[in-house]
Structure formats: structure tokens, C-alpha cells
Amino acid sequence: MKLANLFTALVFLGLALSVNAQSDQQLASASLTQTAVLQPSTSQVMSDDIIGVAASDKRFATLVAAVKAADLVETLQGDGPFTVFAPTNSAFDKLPKGTIATLLKEENKDKIASILAYHVIPGEWTAAKIIENIESNGGGFMATTVQGQPIYASLVDGKVVLQDANGGSSTITVTDIEATNGVIHAIDTVVLPKE
């Protein structure tokens, strides 16, 4: 009898462990599913246009505000492709005090639109493509911006540097931020067209 009771106890213990293991597997599976739902996949992150990508990155808050003030949101949500040299908030901070507040006023809409359009070139210019063109053109090349004036790109100490129409320069600090209608490169200084 004692042997039969021991055998029965072992069978019940085995069943309990099996059920417990299945519950643990189901719980782990459910956790993985919840994690997958809560964390967007790479394809979801890259499913936004230039404005959506910039708006989701705090580094470009000033740029997004300026784009809205200039009524350029629809343009940069267009099919493109576009390459945007996007000044970071700290790039805008380098401008003389009060410049941004002045530019964001309704009466300066055309001026801010012109400045922003000067930061955009048609086509999708990845960092590799920009560097390839710099190297194949003897150390620099000129591209016409959407604003209409040219901007010059060269390599300085291994970094791409943009020179604007006034002789000012800006360095690309982050490259190839992908969007559905182009690419964004972060720059450390606002570039300006000739007035």
C-alpha cells in the first residue's frame, strides 16, 4: 500500500510540474507578445515622412516650430524625395538673441520660408552619396537648394561641412535619419541664403 501511495504521489507531482511548466511557457510567450506590441518595430519607426520624423525628435523642436510658422509642413510631407539639413535646437540657439522670435512672426513668414528652403535639396542624398560626390568632384561639390541658391559641401577632418551663400559654415553631426520621403542630416549651425 505504501508503495502504491508513493507511486500515486509521484504521478500527481509529475502532472503538477508539467502543468506549472506549461503555465510558465504561456506566461513567457504572453510577455514576449506584449513586449512586441509595446515596442514599435524598425519598419514602424521609419514609416513617417520628414515632418513626422523631425517632430518625434526633441532635437528638432525649434525647426518644426519654424516649419509650421512658414507653412511648409505640407511641402515637406510631399512625395519628395528631399534631403533636409536640419539645424538642431542648439544650432538655432547660436543665432543672435531674439532672431527666432522675430522670424516666427506672421510678417516674417516669407523670410523664414526662404531660410528653411535653403536647408533642403531635391533628391535623397545619403551621407555616402554626399561624400562620393565630394571626392569625385575634387574635394567639394555644389548643390542647388529648393530655395534656389547653391550650397557647397566639402570634407573637413573627415566630416561633411556645408558652406552657405554668405561664407558661413555648418557641420553635419548626425547622418542618414531616414523618412519615407527622404533623409535628414542634423547640422550644428543654421545656414543662410543671401538676401
C-alpha positions in Angstrom: 0.0 0.0 0.0 2.7 2.4 0.9 4.4 1.7 -2.5 1.1 2.4 -4.3 0.6 5.6 -2.4 4.2 6.7 -3.2 3.6 5.9 -6.9 0.3 7.9 -6.9 2.0 10.8 -5.2 4.9 10.8 -7.8 2.3 10.8 -10.6 0.5 13.8 -9.2 3.8 15.6 -8.6 4.8 15.0 -12.2 1.4 16.3 -13.5 1.7 19.4 -11.3 5.2 20.1 -12.5 4.1 19.6 -16.2 1.1 22.0 -15.8 3.3 24.5 -14.0 5.9 24.4 -16.8 3.2 24.9 -19.4 1.9 27.9 -17.5 5.4 29.4 -17.3 5.8 28.9 -21.0 2.4 30.6 -21.7 3.3 33.4 -19.4 6.7 33.9 -21.1 5.0 33.8 -24.5 2.4 36.3 -23.4 5.2 38.6 -22.1 7.1 38.4 -25.4 3.9 39.3 -27.3 3.1 42.2 -25.0 6.7 43.5 -25.4 6.5 43.2 -29.2 3.2 45.2 -29.2 4.6 47.9 -26.9 7.9 48.4 -28.7 7.4 49.6 -32.3 9.4 47.7 -34.9 12.0 49.3 -37.0 9.7 49.5 -40.0 7.1 51.3 -37.9 9.7 53.9 -36.8 10.7 54.5 -40.4 7.1 54.8 -41.7 6.9 58.6 -41.1 7.6 61.5 -43.5 10.3 64.1 -42.8 7.9 66.2 -40.7 6.8 63.2 -38.6 10.4 62.1 -38.0 11.5 65.6 -37.1 8.5 66.1 -34.8 9.3 62.9 -32.9 12.8 64.0 -32.2 13.2 66.7 -29.5 16.5 67.9 -31.0 14.4 69.4 -33.9 11.7 71.2 -31.8 12.7 74.7 -33.0 13.0 73.5 -36.6 9.5 72.0 -36.5 8.0 75.2 -35.0 9.7 77.2 -37.8 8.4 74.9 -40.5 4.9 75.3 -39.1 5.3 79.1 -38.9 6.5 79.2 -42.6 3.6 77.0 -43.7 6.0 74.4 -45.1 4.5 71.3 -43.4 2.6 70.2 -46.5 5.6 70.7 -48.7 7.9 68.5 -46.6 5.1 65.9 -46.3 5.1 65.7 -50.1 6.4 62.8 -52.2 9.9 64.2 -52.4 12.4 62.7 -52.1 14.1 65.5 -50.2 17.3 65.8 -48.3 17.0 68.1 -45.3 20.0 69.6 -43.5 18.2 70.0 -40.2 19.5 72.5 -37.7 19.2 71.2 -34.1 17.8 73.4 -31.3 21.4 74.3 -30.3 22.1 75.4 -33.9 19.2 77.8 -33.7 20.5 79.0 -30.3 23.6 80.2 -31.9 21.7 82.9 -33.8 21.7 86.4 -32.2 19.2 86.7 -29.3 15.7 87.4 -30.4 16.3 86.2 -34.1 14.0 83.2 -33.8 11.2 85.1 -32.1 11.3 87.7 -34.8 11.4 85.2 -37.6 8.4 83.3 -36.3 6.2 86.4 -36.5 3.5 86.3 -39.2 5.0 89.2 -41.1 8.3 87.3 -41.5 6.7 84.2 -42.9 8.4 84.7 -46.4 11.8 85.2 -44.8 11.7 82.1 -42.6 10.3 80.1 -45.5 13.3 81.2 -47.6 15.8 80.3 -44.9 14.2 76.9 -44.3 14.0 76.1 -48.1 17.7 76.8 -48.2 18.2 73.8 -45.9 16.6 71.4 -48.4 17.9 69.9 -51.6 15.9 67.8 -54.0 16.6 64.0 -54.1 17.7 61.6 -51.5 21.4 62.4 -50.6 22.7 59.9 -48.1 26.0 60.6 -46.3 27.7 58.1 -48.6 26.4 59.7 -51.7 27.4 63.2 -50.5 30.9 62.0 -49.7 31.2 60.2 -53.0 30.2 63.4 -54.9 32.7 65.4 -52.8 35.5 63.0 -53.6 34.7 62.6 -57.3 34.5 66.4 -57.8 38.0 67.2 -56.5 37.1 67.8 -52.8 33.8 69.6 -52.9 30.6 70.0 -54.8 27.8 72.5 -55.1 24.1 71.6 -54.9 21.1 73.9 -55.7 18.7 74.1 -52.8 14.9 74.2 -53.0 15.2 77.9 -52.2 17.1 78.4 -55.5 20.6 79.4 -54.2 23.5 76.9 -54.1 25.1 75.4 -51.1 28.7 73.9 -51.1 29.7 70.7 -49.4 33.3 69.6 -48.6 35.1 67.3 -46.2 37.0 68.8 -43.3 38.8 66.4 -40.9 36.5 63.6 -42.2 33.3 65.5 -41.6 30.9 66.9 -44.2 30.9 70.7 -43.9 28.3 72.9 -45.7 29.3 76.4 -46.7 26.4 78.8 -47.3 26.0 81.7 -49.8 27.4 84.1 -47.2 30.5 82.2 -46.4 29.1 80.7 -43.1 29.7 77.0 -42.4 27.9 74.2 -40.7 29.0 70.6 -39.9 26.8 67.6 -40.3 26.7 66.0 -36.9 24.2 63.1 -37.4 23.6 61.5 -40.8 21.0 59.4 -42.6 17.9 59.8 -40.4 15.5 58.0 -42.7 12.0 59.1 -43.6 9.5 57.8 -46.1 10.1 60.8 -48.4 13.8 61.4 -48.0 16.6 61.7 -45.5 17.6 64.1 -42.7 21.1 65.1 -41.7 21.4 67.1 -38.4 23.6 70.2 -38.6 25.2 72.3 -35.9 24.7 75.8 -37.4 21.9 77.4 -39.3 22.9 78.1 -42.9 21.7 81.3 -44.6 21.0 82.3 -48.1 21.9 85.7 -49.5 19.2 88.2 -49.0 
